[in-house]
Amino acid sequence: MGKFINFLFCILISNSIVSLAQQDCSSYNFRNNEIYATCVSLPVQNSNLHWNYHPTNGTVDVVYRHTGVSTSTWVAWALNLNGSGMLGAQALVALPNSNGSVQGYTSAVTSYGTGLQQSPLNFAVPAIRAERVNGDVLIHATLVLPGGRTSFNQVWQSGPVSNGAPGAHALGSENRNSLGTVDFITGQTGAGAAVGGSLLHRRNTHGVLNAVSWGILMPMGAMVARYVKVFKVANPAWFYIHIACQATAYGVGVAGWGTGLKLGSDSEGIKYTSHRNIGITLFVLGTLQVFALLLRPKPDNKYRKYWNIYHGGVGYTVIILAIINVFKGLDILDPEKKWKHAYIGVLISLGAIAAILEAFTWFIVLNRKKEEKQVNGAHGANGYGHSHRQPA
């Protein structure tokens, strides 16, 4: 009985939330006392869509309303006639001007590198205007729906204004989920799959490859070199384990770096300068480490200590930069929080293991030096290590 009451309570709460959302959408008062028969609250980005459909001529008067928009942000709403997502979208754009007004115009999106330049759409738009009202941006337009259709995929977005033109929007979860369907007759809307398709898959692949290689395997290889080699029984096995770990990390990392270059070329206009520059630096330093291995002096060579300093310094620099860049990549991809938490957990685990091994390493090294000192002292007491004058 108690479970049944809880179930009814959940239904009541859900219905209340939906009712409040609908009330917020339908109770909005337009400046010119315009009345729209249908409105929906879109699921993300604080947006609403209002419209009147005219079946006699197949047109729709539509208002896209984006709430809480700054004066340095563009907004857009679009129909995609033949696909979903950004490519092929027929957009209505609102761009703020320096004088505080908002310009409304149309833009057909033909590439990921679009600057949302003004251009005609694949269907007629007899009227379009945009305005700012109490922090909300509204795009008013009349659309001549193509081919007698009334159901379409829709997309909506917002992004920063750069030098008076629309800049690239963010790639957060809200941006990736700003799409769905709309039917102008029934008033029904639906959510679509997250934006990205193959492009998002390649971004995720790029992130996984680099997080595993530069962000996990590289630190593990460095730990092997620092801590395992103190055990005499592990010599020379530690060296081959270290080489295998770092070579694998470098190979996977190069693959991740290559996917990053491809993503950059396919995403013209979308730039993450610091992430890109750190990635290039990591590739250069990693490649130098590979060549440095080929030029490694013999253990008894007088230059070996300088090589060790160089190799260790560059190695730790790579690890620090790699961890920083992994977090930058996570901020760009904006996946579910569990992935970032998982990587933090891996780093904490590696750090804890390193701290324990560091203490154990110093314990072994100090004991070994103490034993050597005792042995040398015993040899000195027995006359070893001293020159003795023989009797004539």
Salt bridges, closest charged atoms under 4 A:
GLU34 OE2 - ARG129 NH2 3.43
ASP61 OD2 - HIS54 NE2 2.73
GLU131 OE1 - ARG31 NH1 3.50
GLU131 OE2 - ARG129 NH1 3.90
GLU131 OE2 - HIS140 NE2 2.82
ASP136 OD2 - ARG65 NH1 3.82
ASP266 OD2 - ARG202 NH1 2.55
ASP266 OD1 - LYS262 NZ 3.56
ASP331 OD1 - LYS340 NZ 3.15
GLU336 OE1 - LYS338 NZ 3.83
GLU358 OE2 - ARG226 NH2 2.70
